[in-house]
Amino acid sequence: MAQLLHTPLLLLAALALVLAQVVNSQRNFKVGAPGDAGVNDKDVQDALKFALREYNKASNDENYSRVLRVTGAQRQVVAGVNYFLNVEIGRTKCTKSEPNLESCPFYEQPDLLRTKLCSFQIYTVPWLSKNSLVKSHCHDA
């Protein structure tokens, strides 16, 4: 009896994998393999906002930092989605307690701007609304 169920289940699993690869090939990435992601893609932007929120929470700086530019973005479909983002961030004139931090102006003086190059890995499970910052590494630019 168990043997009779194995074949249909294997066929169903194979079909699901093939369908996932077909759908993902339409988006220029494959299941399990990291691939380039569009910087302006909504999911990439959401992952970036999450990473920056976590960065600012962990930072001892009283000023808010935000993205100057994204230098690279990749996505990897696993049991969820990994985003690998390389960004240049800068220090703003706003303290973290102020509202509308997304539009805070940057310092113009390089010593106050304190530009950093950061690599973030964000793991998301969209159907569970779960996000986690897996890796975060920043160094002075």
MOVENGI-V647135 format. One record per residue. N is the residue number from 1. RES is the residue in one small letter. PSI is psi as a letter, one per 30 degrees, with the letter a starting at -180 (999 if undefined). Layout:
BEGIN
n=[N	N]
res=[RES	RES]
psi=[PSI	PSI]
END
This chain:
BEGIN
n=[1	2	3	4	5	6	7	8	9	10	11	12	13	14	15	16	17	18	19	20	21	22	23	24	25	26	27	28	29	30	31	32	33	34	35	36	37	38	39	40	41	42	43	44	45	46	47	48	49	50	51	52	53	54	55	56	57	58	59	60	61	62	63	64	65	66	67	68	69	70	71	72	73	74	75	76	77	78	79	80	81	82	83	84	85	86	87	88	89	90	91	92	93	94	95	96	97	98	99	100	101	102	103	104	105	106	107	108	109	110	111	112	113	114	115	116	117	118	119	120	121	122	123	124	125	126	127	128	129	130	131	132	133	134	135	136	137	138	139	140	141]
res=[m	a	q	l	l	h	t	p	l	l	l	l	a	a	l	a	l	v	l	a	q	v	v	n	s	q	r	n	f	k	v	g	a	p	g	d	a	g	v	n	d	k	d	v	q	d	a	l	k	f	a	l	r	e	y	n	k	a	s	n	d	e	n	y	s	r	v	l	r	v	t	g	a	q	r	q	v	v	a	g	v	n	y	f	l	n	v	e	i	g	r	t	k	c	t	k	s	e	p	n	l	e	s	c	p	f	y	e	q	p	d	l	l	r	t	k	l	c	s	f	q	i	y	t	v	p	w	l	s	k	n	s	l	v	k	s	h	c	h	d	a]
psi=[e	e	e	e	f	e	e	e	e	e	e	e	e	e	e	e	e	e	e	e	e	e	e	e	f	f	g	g	l	l	k	f	k	k	l	k	k	k	e	g	k	e	e	e	e	e	e	e	e	e	e	e	e	e	e	e	e	f	k	f	k	f	k	k	k	l	k	e	l	k	f	k	k	l	k	k	j	b	h	a	k	k	k	j	k	k	l	k	l	l	k	l	f	k	l	f	f	l	l	h	f	f	g	k	k	l	k	f	k	e	f	f	e	i	k	k	k	k	k	k	k	k	k	k	i	e	f	g	h	k	k	k	j	e	k	k	k	k	l	k	999]
END
